[in-house]
Each structure stands twice: as structure tokens, then as C-alpha cells.
């Protein structure tokens, strides 16, 4: 666990597969040092209780190692930087879980390029509109949670179709003011445990 600072290359020794970064200074910039990182295979990166001002393009991929990162979590984080195509670069074929709990901007078009994603949780997040075809672009997605986020519309027909697929393990949409398609109510009646509004 790194408290108040980012890990240095020499701290990311072989065998370390999880990094927790806690209480970064206000308006922290996430950038990698110019020095070479040792061989690394970091599979999980978690940020807790931090205010992030900027995220360098490809930062997560460089910190974890190419196509290594499986789980990225922001817990109690606020950010004026966004999780977009540039910051998520290099994670398309490796990232399985993305969890954002806090006021972080999330570009769902960029998230749609994370083809290995199995779980997506957006709680109190500032998400861009969910594009049509979003769920189809995530062929391995099993769990989707969208809670108290700023989405005002959702692609209901796609959500209903996705929720009825065998791969789906959970869909939670709650504490949001969204325009609801009444067909979603049929889904809720079919399997209340799967769908929460």
C-alpha cells in the first residue's frame, strides 16, 4: 500500500500483483516516472480517498505492465480528470473489472473498448451517456451496476436483451432519475433479484 504518493519503479518488485494507493495529496497527478520499470505483473490497482487532478495517457498500462491489469478501482475518489480512451489505453484486452465509487468522469465510449470487461460498477460517477451498442461491445460483461450516477437515459432495449442472456449475473440500476421504458418493468417482474430500480 502506498500512502500519500505513487509507487516508485524500484518498489514494484517481481511478485507484487496488487497496488493500493491511498490518500494522495489534493490535486494529484497520476504520471509514471521516466525511469524503466522492472518486470512487473500488477493485476490490481486501487485508489482510495484521493483527489486526482490529472491522469497521464496510458498511466495504468505503464504502471501494471502491458496487458496485465485485471482490476481497476476508484474508491472514495474525486477527479477533475477523466477515464477516457487515452487514460485507459493499453487495457482493452486485459481489464476484467472497473469499479468507480466517487465523482470521477467516465467516458462510456472508451469503456466500450474494454473487450475483456466482466464487471462494471459506476456508483456516484459522472458517466457520459451510454451509447447504443455499448453492451454489445462488451461480450464478456456479466455484471453491471449503475447507482446514483448522472445518466438520464439508458438504452432500455439493449439492457433488457443483455439481462436475459445466459452470461448475465447481475444488473443493478438504482437511485437515479432516468427516463424508464415500461418494458423494463416486465424484466423486473421476471427476475427481481437481477434488476433493481
C-alpha positions, 0 to 999 in steps of 0.5 A, spaced: 500 500 500 502 506 498 500 512 502 500 519 500 504 518 493 505 513 487 509 507 487 516 508 485 519 503 479 524 500 484 518 498 489 514 494 484 518 488 485 517 481 481 511 478 485 507 484 487 500 483 483 496 488 487 497 496 488 493 500 493 494 507 493 491 511 498 490 518 500 494 522 495 495 529 496 489 534 493 490 535 486 494 529 484 497 527 478 497 520 476 504 520 471 509 514 471 516 516 472 521 516 466 525 511 469 524 503 466 520 499 470 522 492 472 518 486 470 512 487 473 505 483 473 500 488 477 493 485 476 490 490 481 490 497 482 486 501 487 485 508 489 482 510 495 480 517 498 484 521 493 483 527 489 486 526 482 487 532 478 490 529 472 491 522 469 497 521 464 495 517 457 496 510 458 498 511 466 495 504 468 498 500 462 505 503 464 504 502 471 501 494 471 505 492 465 502 491 458 496 487 458 496 485 465 491 489 469 485 485 471 482 490 476 481 497 476 478 501 482 476 508 484 474 508 491 472 514 495 475 518 489 474 525 486 477 527 479 477 533 475 480 528 470 477 523 466 477 515 464 477 516 457 480 512 451 487 515 452 487 514 460 485 507 459 489 505 453 493 499 453 487 495 457 482 493 452 484 486 452 486 485 459 481 489 464 476 484 467 473 489 472 472 497 473 469 499 479 468 507 480 465 509 487 466 517 487 465 523 482 470 521 477 468 522 469 467 516 465 467 516 458 462 510 456 465 510 449 472 508 451 469 503 456 466 500 450 473 498 448 474 494 454 473 487 450 475 483 456 470 487 461 466 482 466 464 487 471 462 494 471 460 498 477 459 506 476 456 508 483 456 516 484 460 517 477 459 522 472 458 517 466 457 520 459 451 517 456 451 510 454 451 509 447 447 504 443 451 498 442 455 499 448 453 492 451 454 489 445 461 491 445 462 488 451 461 480 450 464 478 456 460 483 461 456 479 466 455 484 471 453 491 471 451 496 476 449 503 475 447 507 482 446 514 483 450 516 477 448 522 472 445 518 466 438 520 464 437 515 459 439 508 458 438 504 452 432 500 455 432 495 449 439 493 449 439 492 457 433 488 457 436 483 451 443 483 455 439 481 462 436 475 459 442 472 456 445 466 459 452 470 461 448 475 465 449 475 473 447 481 475 444 488 473 443 493 478 440 500 476 438 504 482 437 511 485 437 515 479 432 519 475 432 516 468 427 516 463 424 508 464 421 504 458 415 500 461 418 494 458 423 494 463 418 493 468 416 486 465 424 484 466 423 486 473 417 482 474 421 476 471 427 476 475 427 481 481 433 479 484 437 481 477 434 488 476 433 493 481 430 500 480 
